[in-house]
């Protein structure tokens, strides 16, 4: 077959450098490039078309076809079907591409450290988580230890004073006030003597006294008949005595404040009339009356009066609707002070009987003593106690019923009951501890159990809510640790607010407020949960 020389092409083509990826997609791109050339279009940018196969360097292909093939062992191996497939030649300098690596993200600000805002919360959560784990691992220790501690501290109630009176001035007046300092100055320079030279105008402190206000049923009590009933009332009061142990008695003559050898008269005009029954009551001057050369000052002893013209040291007293009898008792000596208060208490107990026995027809009598405020204060506190009982019952019912669930597993009524018991244990142990160390008990702190119950119950609700969020499949230790970890911040906040309230009361200048805060112990956290099934 004659040799046919191939036609020269337009020029040598530049062989593309193919990679493994190019070799896999090369034939397709070659076909697309051929189609674009036949249509007169430029091939799209991308990898170049595969090069033409190299021209043979030996004799023409026709002569090679006519040449006989060697047979036998010298025969070349016949190409398989895979060898017949077209292949793209690769250049020797083509190296495979390395595998693509994802670039590591670079930090925006490598010089800055991340600020953790949960440092305090994380610390509290870890501490409470450890505590919850210990509670779940050793429940009996955390159940019996508070009970034993409460029993030991509860013995402090043996020191609770039963009959001790409260000093209202000490409890409800500021500590270190300027008025008290000025009073000490007056007491140091203007002394008094209740047993020999009593003077009401020189008293800088309140003395023990009884004040009887006599009101006439008529327009005026300045007549002998009315004065006779008033004198009979005065005699009944002065004859009153208190029986003591071993047969001794406390009489008015023993405890009355004296001026020289006589008890201070309760009313100057009444005393003058008792001495001289012929005293003309229609010729009394007010506010000062000259009786036998001795001036009697009547200011504060008569009320509802009508004055006339000038008379002597004042004006004529035409009418007087009311009269006051003021009985002063010894106060300075501690022993006499106790006896005076005992006599006052006995008078208050017997005053109604005295009026019934006297059967007064012309006058009406009311009384007021130096103990009246304190007794009324204590009586008011006692009358409020039944209301506190109702409040306790309502809070306990709400705390228990709010934890009720129809699902027996999620029902936590027993847990709520233990939370209320925990508040009760806190009251007993806290009060007992303060009584052990000698803190005086003030009646105003009788309402503190109500406040303690409210504070203790809200923490119980927080812990029960955290308990419901735990996994039922976990064991008790794991669940308790999760509960305490979740409730750590909330319980800490409530505890801090209670402590701040405590120290706010301590910084107050009123002793009653201070002692009320001292008797507000922090409720115990009950570490033992019942109904562990949930």
Beta strands, then each sheet from edge to edge (+ up, - down):
strand 1: 209-216
strand 2: 241-243
strand 3: 249-251
strand 4: 258-259
strand 5: 262-263
strand 6: 285-286
strand 7: 288-291
strand 8: 294-297
strand 9: 302-311
strand 10: 314-328
strand 11: 363-369
sheet 1: 6+ 10- 1+ 11-
sheet 2: 2+ 3-
sheet 3: 4+ 5-
sheet 4: 6+ 10- 9+
sheet 5: 7+ 8-
end
